[in-house]
Amino acid sequence: MEEHLTVGRVAELAGVSVRTLHHYDEIGLVQPSARTSAGYRAYAAGDVERLREVLAYRRLGFGLREIADLVDDPTTDAVAHLHRLRGLLLDQRDRAAAMVTAIDRELEARAMGIRTTPEEQLKLFETQLYETIGAAYPATRRTEPRIAERVWEALGDARTVLNVGAGTGSYEPPDRDVTAVEPSAVMRAQRPAGAAPCVAAAAESLPFEDRSFDAAMAFSTVHHWQDPIAGLREMRRVAKRVVVFTHDAGDTGWRHRFWLTRDYLPEVAGLVAGRPSVDQLAGAIGARLEPVLIPWDCADGFFEAYWRRPEAYLDDHVRRAVSVWTRVGAQAEHRAVNSLREDLASGRWSERNPELAGLDAAELGLRLLVAWRA
């Protein structure tokens, strides 16, 4: 017979309180499905397996809403969860070891009377941003088929495709021979079973020979690169065709057309200051620029995706999967979210943006860069 465990026994084995288990039961996260001989609720093997996944994600820093989306994902089984958790834990270990090494070096320098510069001190954290937002990706980031169609069409007749800054592989074309490049272990760990092989490398230094691929693509990743121009030139070196999905961060593009950055989050202007413009990116590889409209019901939860669904920005798990919110800082985020919440409740947001209600798609500065050579 299958063994059933009481709430008290599960709490003891898992190292959590009975109160925690009752809370998970109340919110529908982990509900004991069995009964003891005395009629009390108990945990079957499947319930324990689900609890194990919930507790593991919780201890990695995921929020309960994010965890619910992860464990309820119908495309991910127990083995896939174990592989993902293992990758996340290994990455956490590696990042902790790297930080210890950096701290040891600074301690040695200070012991010799050498003061490190502010830039050197901040290098301790330079890899942390993408790792942090990467952990939240599964909850809201997925392929938007209408945008994917534009990207895949731009790849032309390419049979071999390099996906640079591939993340979890959402936009990798299913009918091509794809090789992925992704520097983040967190993101690599979340790639689904059967995804394209993935190489740990950065865009600025691709480990491939010249013209190794028919095409190279990059989707919503250039703004994370240390040197976007160098990364794009590397893509052009290894492929005959280059397709890049990015955004126009100029005044007439991203910041002033989008009500969120215009009315609630002006700090975005500081984030893009000094970064290459979209025209400079295109010029670096001789690319043409094509506007990409965002459908009102966009399935991929990138920053601009909820332009007609403003209530979504009030949800923490939506914001956690977008780097902008982490980069502007907690104070700006708190102010923007509270202001938006008040404007939605009072009707002021609707008064400010009446034209959006009738739009099926919006032009908010998203662009495809397409370049090719014989």
Disulfide bonds with the S-S distance in Angstrom:
none
